[in-house]
Amino acid sequence: MPTSPLDILAIAAHRDDVEQTCGGTMLKMAQRGHRTGILDLTQGEMGTRGTAEDRAREAAEAAKILCVSWRHALDIPDGRVENTWENRLKVARVIREQRPRVVILPYWKGRHPDHYTASALGYEACFLAGLAKLAVSPQPSAVQGHGFSRAESNPKDRGASAPEGLPPHRPFKIIYATLYYDIRPTFVVDITEQLEARFQSVIAYKSQFSDQQAGKDIFPAHAEIRSRTEAMARYYGMLAGVTYAEPFLQKEIGLVEDLTLIPVKSI
Ligand SMILES: [Zn+2]
């Protein structure tokens, strides 16, 4: 039997990107009963601190904190995320397997090439995944990493369940997490209740965020991260009249049914 579809899949270049840009939203959606998942394109082998194995453990811990149902890391080289046909197929395969209704991608501009490339790669993979005539066979070996998903537990079963290849699937909605880039979002998600857990999910990446300089313990680093992430969340919260929020952009126009129910006060 295939796994039940994800309601929301967040795709990002690096382990910890989702935690930093939309971790509070992911937790909030899980708390609302949605089935959420994270696809990391790389495994973090180029990080100056820690190994890919360290990152895998930390990513699993962070996923638990955010109540994520499914998480995988692809084998795309860290620091070399390229929008190639092969990589688009890898992501399209995951989209067909997990069948998300909503996909969260990184915003398409940014400082780190992996981030903005992941945006275009993710979008084009969503498109490809929906092409009826494109055959995408399940290839469990292409999906590596850690996790706790049923999909990973028995690759033979998964292959057997879709002998003709995976059926097409195109997500209904694609939104972009913009926190890494200075742009006005089109909407924000109130994460006031989730802020502390989001912080815990970020510092779960101990190899990344612990202050390892001689003479310092981990607390200054944590204080700095807390202060920075709170300030950002406070800013986006303020834009919508709530305490803390995470910013997103959608390309489509907003659709309103009832003018009296539009949130966010004008004056
Ligand atoms: Zn990153």
Boltz pocket constraint, residues with backbone or C-beta under 6 A from the ligand:
constraints:
  - pocket:
      binder: B
      contacts: [[A, 13], [A, 14], [A, 15], [A, 17], [A, 112], [A, 115]]
      max_distance: 6.0
